[in-house]
Structures are given as structure tokens and as C-alpha cells.
Amino acid sequence: MSSSASGQIANHTVCDLAESANPPRDSLNPYRCSAAIRDVQDFYGREYELRRTFDALRKWECVNVVGERRSGKTSFLRHLAHPEVQLYYDRGGADSSLYVYLDAEVLPQNPCEFFREIITQVRARWPELSDFDPATLDAEHCERQVRQFLQGLTPRRLVLLMDEFESIATCSAFPLRFFEFLRGLSQTYNLSYVAATCLDLKNSCSQEYCTSPFFNIFRPVTMGPFAPTEFEHFVRETSSRCQVPIYQVREEILDLAGYRPYLDQMVCSHYFYAYLEKGSLEQTHELVWQRFSEEAAPHFASVWSTYLSHEERRALQLLAHGSQEADADSLRLLEKKGHVCDGHIASAPFAVFIRRQDALPEIRDQIQQLSPDAKPITQPGIVVDQDSGHVHVEGELLDPPLPENQFKLLSLLYHKKGKICDSYEVVSAVWGTEYLDEVDDQRIAQLFTRLRKRIEQGERPWKYIITVHGRGWTLGG
């Protein structure tokens, strides 16, 4: 069993595989890109969100799990439903709690059938707790019967994990009285709700219900990106499981997907198959970029059109075109969702997608001024624009953009052109001084090899990145 980077319920195996490792051809792909994750051993990260949710439930509170589609809400709710997860996070109350998962999209669309499904699940899983026959539930006496059923579960706590709750919150078959009744039940009985929605509950319900006190009883928990340590654990652990050295291309994974779990799973899946095809991860980045960009395009379009506010789209367009004038509040929200990291768009293909969208009217002139097409680069050799992140080689814009670490390396060489950069300077500029004892010569050499493949226009002797044996590297051309 494995879980998040902190090892909350896991028996971890961390293995940094060598490039020469040869997995069997029937090696199983451990990455999940389409369906929700059901098995505990396939769930990674979400340590903060898990602790925050179980903390609320211990206090008899309700939780609103908020996140765009493909942010992992369903996987998160199903993870909460596992007894071993409950035992770890809710040691004091797991044995006395009943967790019931409900997918609102497939539930019968009226209050009576909603409660009948709950009672049916409880009776099927814990028949010794109640002899209430769900078939006897009727619309006229529904509320009284539900109260009797909950009273019979005392002192047990019932936790309803309600997925796609906006399907109910926007359905006319569920009147305002239904939500008021739900609120009353949570205040009177041992009952808590975990409701998953794409937008926060107040923005997910019908306008006429927005003033209902029901929506004020929830603590929000946002499905954001992996923490860096969680991402590291995810890549290491899955590399070990499938015997493919995907951990060695984690920087390229971050360049393509950032810390968003769904996109990370997708990118890693493409690297897995590229390795089986090529027998190596060398020279696979452009192939994976192309395949990932094609598969992720519908997701990018959905995020752009459905889940971003006008202000967030404006901020992303400014960032994608190299402006540092994006609204600070919008940037904070985008970072919370995982679309922005360290002041840049987290996914390079998403940045390419954004640049191809029609500019918003109020920033069209500003973007035109920032566009490299408006001011063509005629300077020969390598030109690095630190603010925009653009790199031009002999006047041609490098597209797709360089991954973050390759850009940092090229920026170092560019700004010290004519001087020699040694290994100390390279590690400090690319990884940080705290990694001076961890980054070895092989890893540095691999980074130079990947950068040369992107910017050199021929074979040796190299024109732009020149090795000065025994001393370091310098930028020529």
C-alpha cells in the first residue's frame, strides 16, 4: 500500500532507477488518466487536504471539496471512504463512523429517492445497525422516517460523501426545503456532509437558493496541486513500481504538467510508453510533448472556457505573453489551483494554448506590444529574454519553450557570455545552493545534453554551448 509523500499510511519503496534498467514488455502502466482512483496504493499526495477534511469531520463539521473537473475530487472522496484511511486520520472516531459514497449524477432525482439510496447502502454494509426497510420510505412521511433512521444509528456517526453535488443543487426536483432539512439533520444528529463541487457551493446552486443557511455550514477544501515533496514521492514510487526510470525526467514532467496530479499522471503515462518504444528516455521529450499536448488539449479548452474567471484568464494571457503586470489576487487564486507556479504558467503546453487564444479586448494592445511578432528579433546567435521566457536562435523563436531548468542554464550562460561557468555556478543557478552536494556530474551533463538538442543546429563541434575541458562551459555563436 502506498500513499502521499509524507508516508501517512504507506510502506514506501523509493528507487531511483538507472537508465539501463530494462522493464519487461508486459510491465504494467501505473498511471491513471481517465477514471477515478479507487485503490489506496494508487493514491498519492493530498496530505494537507486529507488532514483538513478529517479535522473538520472530527468536529462534526461539513466540508465542501472544490475543484475543477480532473482535479481529483472523485478520487479524493473515494479515498476518504477506505477504512484504512479513516483509521489513520480519524483514530478516535473511525470505528464509530459510517462513510457512504454517493454519486449525485446517478442518484434518483428527488429527495425521497436520495434518502432511500442512503438507507439502502447503510443496510447493505452494516445490516446489524438498523432494521429499517428503505422500501417503506414514502414522500409524505419521508422527513419523519429519515429522522427515525438516524436516531437508530446513534451513537454512530454517518458521513455522506456526495460527489458532483451541483447536480442536486441545480435540480428543480430538490426544493429549498430539502436543503433546509439537510442542514437541520446535521445540527441535530450525528451526521456530516462532504460535498464535492466544481465551484464553491454558493456558486454551484440555483440563484434562488444562494441565501439558504445550508451553504454556510461547509468548510472549503480546495483540490490544488501536489506539494513538491508529494510530486517527488509520486514520481519515485511509480518509477519503482513500473521499472521505468521516469524519475530521471521529472524536470521535463514539471515543465509539461506543473504540479497538477491529473496532468502529471498523463505526462508520466506518455513517458512510460515512449520508454517501451525507444528502450530509453533519451530524445523522447519532444515526442511526449506532442502526444501530451494533443491529449490535454480538450482539458485545456475546458479549463479555459468553464473554470476560469475573466480576471484569471486576463492574468494568464499576460503571463503567457511575458508581462509581469498580472493582478496579484488572480495570481494567488491561479497558484492555489496549480495553474501558476513561481510567477509563471505551470504547464508550458498550457501557456502555448493560451497564446493561441484570442486576446481579451482590454489587453489586446498590451499583448501586441509584448508579442515577439511585433518586434522581430534580427540579432544573430542566441537571444534570451529573461522577462518573457522567450529564446531566439538565429532570429527564430524557440517553440515549444525550454523547460525551466534548461532555461535557467541557458540564462546563466547568456548573461555570462564570454566567461566560463563552472559546475558550482551551474548547480547554484539551476537547482540552488542547497543542492551543491546532491547534484553530480552526470546529472549536469544530462542537462547540457538536453539543452544542446534544443538549440544546436548541427552536430559537433558545438556552435553555441562550448565545453572548456577541466574548467566548465561558455556560450559561443
C-alpha positions in Angstrom: 0.0 0.0 0.0 1.3 3.5 -0.8 0.0 7.0 -0.4 1.4 10.5 0.0 4.9 11.7 0.2 4.8 12.0 3.9 4.1 8.3 4.2 0.9 8.6 6.2 -0.4 5.0 5.5 2.3 3.7 3.3 5.1 1.2 3.3 7.4 3.1 1.0 9.9 1.8 -1.6 12.0 4.6 -3.1 14.1 3.7 -6.0 16.0 5.9 -8.4 16.3 3.5 -11.4 19.3 3.6 -13.7 18.7 4.5 -17.3 20.0 1.0 -18.3 17.1 -0.7 -16.5 15.0 -2.8 -18.9 11.5 -3.5 -17.7 9.7 -6.5 -19.1 7.5 -5.7 -22.1 4.4 -6.7 -20.1 5.3 -4.1 -17.4 2.1 -2.5 -16.2 1.4 1.2 -16.6 0.7 2.5 -13.1 -0.6 5.9 -14.2 -4.3 6.8 -14.2 -5.5 9.4 -16.6 -9.2 8.8 -17.2 -11.0 7.0 -14.4 -11.1 7.9 -10.7 -8.5 6.2 -8.5 -10.2 3.6 -6.3 -7.2 1.7 -4.8 -5.4 3.1 -1.8 -2.0 2.1 -3.3 -2.6 4.2 -6.4 -3.5 7.4 -4.5 -0.7 10.0 -3.9 -0.4 13.3 -2.1 -3.3 15.4 -0.7 -1.8 15.3 2.8 -3.0 18.8 3.7 -6.5 18.3 2.2 -6.9 14.9 4.0 -5.9 16.3 7.4 -8.1 19.4 6.9 -11.1 17.2 6.0 -10.8 14.7 8.8 -10.1 17.5 11.3 -13.5 19.1 10.2 -15.3 15.8 10.5 -13.9 15.1 14.0 -15.5 18.4 15.0 -18.9 17.4 13.4 -18.4 20.0 10.6 -19.2 19.7 6.9 -16.7 20.0 4.1 -17.1 21.4 0.6 -14.4 19.9 -1.7 -13.9 22.4 -4.5 -12.0 21.8 -7.7 -12.3 21.9 -11.5 -13.0 18.7 -13.4 -10.0 16.4 -13.4 -8.7 18.0 -10.2 -9.2 14.7 -8.3 -12.4 15.3 -6.4 -13.9 11.9 -7.0 -10.6 10.1 -6.2 -10.4 12.1 -3.0 -13.9 11.2 -1.9 -13.3 7.5 -2.7 -10.1 7.7 -0.7 -11.9 9.0 2.3 -14.2 6.0 2.1 -11.4 3.5 2.7 -11.5 2.1 6.2 -7.7 2.1 6.5 -7.5 5.8 5.5 -10.2 6.6 8.1 -8.3 4.6 10.7 -5.1 6.6 10.1 -6.6 10.1 10.1 -9.6 9.6 12.4 -8.1 7.2 15.0 -10.6 8.3 17.7 -13.7 8.0 15.6 -13.1 5.7 12.6 -14.7 2.7 14.4 -17.8 4.6 15.2 -18.2 6.3 11.8 -20.1 5.2 8.7 -18.9 6.6 5.4 -21.3 6.4 2.5 -20.2 7.5 -1.0 -23.0 8.9 -3.2 -22.6 10.0 -6.9 -25.2 12.7 -7.3 -25.1 12.3 -11.1 -26.6 8.8 -10.9 -28.9 9.2 -7.9 -32.7 9.2 -8.5 -33.6 12.9 -8.9 -35.9 13.6 -5.9 -35.5 13.9 -2.1 -37.2 10.6 -1.2 -35.1 8.6 -3.6 -32.0 10.4 -2.3 -32.6 9.2 1.3 -33.7 5.8 0.1 -30.3 5.3 -1.5 -28.5 6.3 1.7 -30.6 3.9 3.8 -30.1 1.1 1.3 -26.3 1.5 1.4 -26.2 1.5 5.2 -28.4 -1.5 5.4 -26.3 -3.4 2.8 -22.9 -2.7 4.5 -24.0 -2.6 8.2 -27.2 -4.7 8.4 -26.8 -5.2 12.2 -27.3 -1.4 12.8 -30.8 -0.9 11.5 -33.8 -2.9 10.5 -35.4 0.0 8.7 -36.7 -1.1 5.3 -35.9 1.5 2.7 -38.8 0.3 0.6 -41.2 1.8 3.1 -39.9 5.3 2.7 -42.6 7.5 1.1 -42.7 11.1 0.1 -45.5 12.1 2.6 -43.6 10.8 5.7 -40.1 11.0 4.4 -38.7 13.5 6.8 -40.0 11.8 9.9 -38.8 8.4 8.7 -35.3 9.8 8.0 -35.1 11.2 11.5 -36.1 7.9 12.9 -33.5 6.1 10.9 -30.7 8.5 12.0 -31.8 8.3 15.6 -31.5 4.5 15.4 -27.8 4.8 14.3 -26.9 6.7 17.5 -24.1 6.9 18.7 -22.7 6.1 15.3 -21.7 9.0 13.0 -22.9 9.0 9.4 -20.7 10.8 6.9 -22.2 11.3 3.4 -19.6 11.7 0.7 -21.6 13.4 -2.1 -19.9 13.7 -5.4 -21.0 16.1 -8.2 -23.3 17.8 -5.7 -24.1 20.6 -8.1 -26.3 18.0 -9.9 -28.6 18.2 -6.9 -28.0 21.9 -6.1 -29.2 22.9 -9.5 -32.1 20.4 -10.0 -35.6 21.8 -9.7 -36.8 18.5 -8.2 -35.0 19.4 -5.0 -36.8 22.3 -3.4 -35.3 24.8 -0.9 -37.0 22.8 1.9 -34.7 19.8 1.0 -31.6 21.8 1.8 -33.0 23.3 4.9 -33.9 19.8 6.1 -30.3 18.6 5.4 -29.0 21.5 7.5 -31.3 20.6 10.3 -30.2 17.0 10.3 -26.6 17.9 10.5 -27.3 20.2 13.5 -29.4 17.6 15.3 -28.0 14.1 14.6 -24.5 12.6 14.2 -24.4 13.5 10.5 -21.8 15.3 8.4 -21.5 16.0 4.7 -18.6 16.1 2.3 -19.9 17.7 -0.9 -17.7 17.9 -4.0 -18.4 20.7 -6.5 -16.5 22.3 -9.3 -17.2 25.8 -7.9 -17.8 26.6 -4.3 -21.3 25.7 -3.2 -22.8 29.1 -3.3 -21.8 29.4 -6.9 -22.9 25.9 -7.7 -26.6 26.2 -6.6 -29.6 27.8 -8.2 -29.7 31.5 -7.7 -32.9 31.4 -5.6 -31.1 29.1 -3.0 -28.0 31.1 -2.5 -29.3 32.7 0.6 -30.1 29.4 2.3 -28.2 28.8 5.5 -27.4 25.3 4.3 -24.5 26.6 2.3 -22.9 28.3 5.3 -22.2 25.1 7.3 -19.4 23.9 5.0 -15.6 24.4 5.4 -14.0 24.7 1.9 -11.2 22.4 0.9 -9.6 23.1 -2.5 -8.2 20.4 -4.7 -5.0 22.1 -5.6 -1.6 20.9 -6.9 0.8 18.4 -5.5 3.2 19.8 -2.9 6.8 19.5 -4.2 7.6 16.6 -1.8 4.4 14.8 -2.9 5.3 15.1 -6.5 8.8 13.8 -5.8 7.3 10.8 -4.0 4.8 10.2 -6.7 7.4 10.0 -9.5 9.9 8.0 -7.4 7.3 5.4 -6.3 5.7 4.9 -9.7 9.1 4.7 -11.3 9.9 1.8 -8.9 6.6 0.1 -9.5 6.8 0.0 -13.3 10.6 -0.4 -13.5 10.9 2.6 -15.9 13.3 5.4 -14.9 10.7 8.2 -15.2 12.1 9.9 -12.1 15.1 10.9 -14.3 12.8 13.2 -16.4 11.0 14.8 -13.5 12.1 18.2 -14.6 10.6 17.7 -18.0 7.4 16.4 -16.4 7.1 19.6 -14.3 7.7 21.6 -17.5 4.8 19.9 -19.2 2.4 19.5 -16.3 3.5 21.5 -13.3 2.3 20.0 -10.0 -1.2 19.2 -11.2 -1.8 15.5 -10.4 -4.1 14.7 -13.4 -1.6 16.2 -15.9 1.3 14.6 -14.1 -0.3 11.2 -14.5 -0.9 11.9 -18.2 2.7 13.0 -18.9 4.2 10.1 -17.0 2.0 7.7 -18.9 3.3 9.1 -22.2 6.9 8.7 -20.9 6.2 5.1 -19.9 5.0 4.2 -23.4 7.8 6.2 -25.0 10.3 4.2 -23.0 8.8 0.9 -24.1 9.0 2.1 -27.7 12.5 3.5 -27.6 14.2 1.5 -24.8 15.4 4.8 -23.3 14.1 8.1 -22.2 16.8 9.9 -24.3 15.4 12.0 -27.1 11.7 11.4 -26.1 10.8 14.8 -24.7 9.6 16.3 -28.0 7.6 13.1 -28.7 6.0 13.2 -25.3 5.3 17.0 -25.7 3.4 16.4 -28.9 1.4 13.5 -27.6 0.6 15.1 -24.3 -0.4 18.4 -25.9 -2.8 16.6 -28.2 -4.4 14.6 -25.3 -4.5 17.5 -22.9 -6.0 20.0 -25.5 -9.7 19.3 -24.6 -8.8 19.6 -20.9 -7.1 23.0 -21.5 -10.1 24.2 -23.5 -12.5 23.1 -20.8 -10.4 24.8 -18.1 -10.1 28.0 -20.2 -13.8 28.3 -21.1 -15.5 26.9 -18.0 -13.4 27.1 -14.8 -11.5 30.4 -15.0 -12.9 33.8 -14.2 -12.5 36.7 -16.6 -9.8 38.1 -14.3 -8.0 34.8 -14.2 -8.0 34.5 -18.0 -6.6 38.0 -18.2 -3.8 37.2 -15.8 -2.9 34.1 -17.7 -2.8 35.8 -21.0 -0.5 38.5 -19.6 1.8 35.8 -18.2 1.8 33.8 -21.4 3.0 36.8 -23.4 5.7 37.7 -20.9 4.0 40.5 -18.9 4.6 40.8 -15.2 1.6 43.1 -14.6 -1.0 40.4 -13.9 -3.4 41.1 -11.0 -1.9 39.8 -7.7 -5.3 38.4 -6.4 -5.8 36.5 -9.6 -2.3 35.1 -9.4 -2.9 33.8 -5.9 -6.1 32.0 -7.0 -4.3 30.5 -10.0 -1.4 29.3 -7.8 -3.9 27.7 -5.4 -5.4 25.8 -8.4 -2.0 24.9 -9.7 -2.1 26.8 -13.0 0.6 29.2 -11.9 3.9 28.4 -10.0 6.6 30.8 -9.0 5.1 33.6 -11.1 4.9 31.5 -14.4 2.3 29.4 -16.0 3.0 25.9 -14.6 2.4 23.9 -17.8 4.4 25.1 -20.9 1.8 23.5 -23.3 -1.0 25.3 -21.5 1.0 28.5 -22.0 1.2 27.7 -25.7 -2.6 27.0 -25.7 -3.3 30.4 -24.0 -1.1 32.3 -26.5 -3.2 30.9 -29.3 -6.5 32.2 -27.8 -8.0 35.5 -28.9 -6.7 38.2 -26.7 -9.2 39.8 -24.3 -10.2 43.3 -25.7 -8.9 45.2 -22.7 -5.3 43.8 -23.0 -5.1 43.3 -26.8 -2.9 46.3 -27.4 -0.7 45.4 -24.5 -0.2 41.8 -25.7 0.5 43.0 -29.2 3.4 45.1 -27.8 4.7 42.1 -25.9 4.4 39.7 -28.9 7.7 38.8 -30.5 5.9 39.1 -33.8 5.6 42.8 -33.2 9.3 43.3 -32.7 11.1 40.7 -34.8 14.5 39.5 -33.4 17.2 40.0 -36.0 20.2 39.6 -33.7 22.3 36.5 -34.7 23.1 33.7 -32.3 21.2 33.1 -29.0 18.9 35.8 -27.6 17.4 35.2 -24.1 14.5 37.4 -22.9 14.5 36.9 -19.1 11.2 38.6 -18.6 9.1 36.8 -21.2 11.0 33.5 -21.1 11.4 33.6 -24.9 14.6 32.2 -26.5 15.5 33.1 -30.1 18.0 31.1 -32.1 19.3 32.9 -35.2 16.1 35.1 -35.1 13.7 32.1 -34.8 11.6 31.8 -31.7 12.2 28.5 -29.9 8.7 26.8 -29.7 7.9 24.9 -27.6 9.7 26.9 -24.9 12.6 25.4 -22.9 11.8 23.5 -19.7 12.5 25.6 -16.6 15.9 24.1 -15.7 17.2 24.3 -19.3 16.1 28.0 -19.4 17.9 28.7 -16.2 21.0 27.1 -17.5 20.9 29.0 -20.8 20.2 32.2 -19.0 23.3 31.7 -16.9 25.5 31.2 -19.9 23.8 34.0 -21.8 24.3 36.6 -19.1 27.9 35.5 -18.6 28.7 35.3 -22.3 32.4 35.3 -22.9 33.2 33.9 -19.4 33.5 30.3 -18.2 30.8 28.9 -15.9 31.9 26.1 -13.6 29.9 23.3 -12.0 29.4 25.3 -8.8 27.8 28.2 -10.7 25.6 25.8 -12.8 24.2 24.0 -9.8 23.7 27.2 -7.9 21.8 28.8 -10.8 19.7 25.8 -11.8 19.0 23.9 -8.7 20.1 26.2 -5.8 23.0 26.2 -3.5 21.3 23.8 -1.1 21.8 21.1 -3.8 25.5 21.5 -4.2 26.3 18.2 -2.6 23.4 16.3 -4.3 23.7 17.1 -8.0 26.5 15.0 -9.5 28.5 15.5 -12.8 26.3 13.0 -14.7 23.1 15.0 -13.9 24.8 18.2 -15.0 26.0 16.5 -18.2 22.4 15.2 -18.9 21.0 18.7 -18.6 23.6 20.1 -21.0 22.8 17.3 -23.5 19.1 18.1 -23.4 19.7 21.8 -23.9 22.1 21.2 -26.8 19.5 19.1 -28.5 17.1 22.0 -28.4 19.4 24.9 -29.6 22.2 23.4 -31.6 21.5 23.3 -35.3 24.1 20.7 -36.2 26.4 18.1 -34.9 29.8 18.6 -33.2 31.7 20.8 -33.0 29.1 22.7 -31.0 28.4 26.2 -32.1 26.7 27.7 -29.0 27.5 25.7 -25.9 31.2 25.1 -25.8 32.9 22.9 -23.2 36.2 24.1 -21.8 37.7 20.9 -20.6 38.6 20.9 -16.9 37.1 24.3 -16.3 33.4 24.5 -17.4 31.3 25.9 -20.2 30.8 29.1 -22.1 28.3 30.4 -24.7 29.6 30.9 -28.2 28.0 31.8 -31.5 
